[in-house]
Amino acid sequence: MADEYDGNVRLAFGQKRLDSDDWNTLDRQNEIGVIFDIKKSSWPVSIAFDLIFSGEDKNVPGAERGSTFEQHLGARKIWTINESKFHPYLGAGVAFIQADYELIDSVKDHDNGVGYWIGAGVDWHLSPKMSLGVDIRYSQANVTVLDNKIDAGGLHTMMTLGYRW
């Protein structure tokens, strides 16, 4: 019997919390993302590839706009517990993060960093093909913007809507 592939693609919506010492009033950013994994039936874990964008615009003294774009590559273990419709998962891997920061006087800067991500979640299978879930993860990567070394990662809390095959 040939190995079959199965996978998930989830749209994610939520919030990212960054270090307030690094990001000032831009430390809470709305985010949207795509969480993807694929697995052969003989593999113990799935290959995970996730894209997450976060951003915040504020007109406050010192900072006006900040955003990050994250690419997470790694492994994700998804458990099937008896006949339950709930499927928990854990994942971890490398994070490629781009950070953008803009001051009110139009001074802009951006940088890229490489770090890590670790996360957990649970999917509730609404049907054989659709799921609703929660994804919580932490990412970390150092970047230098406006001559300051800062952490562009943070704590991500997201709701997901997924398609399974």
N, C-alpha and C positions, 0 to 999 in steps of 0.2 A: 504494500500500500504506500503510495506516494505521500510525502508530507504535505499537509494543507496549511495554508496561511490563514490567520485571522488577525483582526486588528480593530482599532478604535480611532475615530477622529472626533474631537470634542471642541466646541466653541466655548471659550471661557470668558467670564465677565467678573470683575471684582476690584480689589484695591491693593495697592502696594504701599508698604510702609518702609521708608528709608530712614537712615540715621539723621536725626534733626540737627546734630552738630555739623553735618556735612551739607545738608540740603535746606536748612533754615525753614521757611514756611512752605516749602515745596516738598515736604517730607511725606505727605500723603497724596498719592497719585491714583487716579482711576486707571484701570487697565483692561485690555482686551487681548485675547490670545487664541491660538490654535494648539491643542495638545494631541499629538499623534503617536501611536505605537503600532508595531507590527511584529508578528511572531509566527514561526513555524511550529506545528504541533509537537515536534520533537525537542524544541528548545525549552529550557527552564525559565527563561525571562524574555521579555519583549525588547526590541530596540525602540528607544524613545527619542522623538524629535519634536521639540516644542518651540513655538514662536510667541513672545509676549511683548506687547508694547504698553508702556505707561506714560502718563504725562499730566502736567498741571500748569495752568496759567493763573498768575496772580499779579495784581498791580499793587505791590507793597514796596516800601523802601528797601532797596538792595537787590531784589530779585523779581523777575517778571515771568520767566518761563523755564521749565525743566522737564526733561523726558528721558526715558531709557528704552532701548530695544534689546531684548534678550533672545538668544538662540541657545536652547538647552539640548545637548546630545548626551545620551546615556542609556541606562537599562531600567526597565520597570517590571516588577513582579506583581502579577494580578492573581488573586486567589479566588477560586470557586469553592464555596462552602456548602456542601450537600446540594440541595435544590433551592437554596436561598436566592432571592433576587438582588441581594446586596453583595457587591464584589469589591473588597478593599484592595488597595495597592500601595506599594512603596517604590520609590525611584530615586536615582542619583546619577550624577555625571558631571560633565564639564559645561561651564557657562561662558558664552561669548557675549559680552555686554558693551553696548555703545551708549554713552551718556552725552546729552546735550544740555547746555546751561546758557541762559541769556539774561543779561542785566538790563535794567530799564533804559540805560543810555546806549542801547543797541550793541553792547560788547557781547560777542558770542564766542563760545568755545565748545569743543567736543573732543572726546577721546574714546578709545576702545580698550577693554581689559578682558583678561581671561581669568576665570575662577572656577567655582563649583556651584552646584545646586543639589539640594536634597528635598524630597517631598513625599507626601502621603495623601491619599484620598480614598473616596468610596463612590462607586457608581451604583445606582438603583436602576435595574433593568425594567423599564416601563413596558417593553415588548421585546421580541427577539432581536430587533434592530435598533431600538432607541433606548437611551439612558439619560438619567438626570443625576448630577453628582456634585461633590464638593472636592476641591483640590486646595491643599495648603502646602506651601513650599518656602524654602529659604534659599536665597542665592547670594553670592559674594564675588566681587571682582573690583580691584582697585583701578581707578583712572585718575588722570590729572586734568582738571579743568580750571581755567583762570588762575594758574600757578598753585593750585591747591590739590593735594592728593586726597581723594575721597573714595568711599565705598559706593559703587553704583548698584549694588544688589540690595536686597531687603526681604521683608516678609510679605509673601503673596497669599491672599485669601480670595478664592474664586468659586463661583458657581459654574457648573458645566452642563451643556446639553450636547449629547453625543449620538453618533451613528456607529453601529457595530456591524462587522461582517465576518 
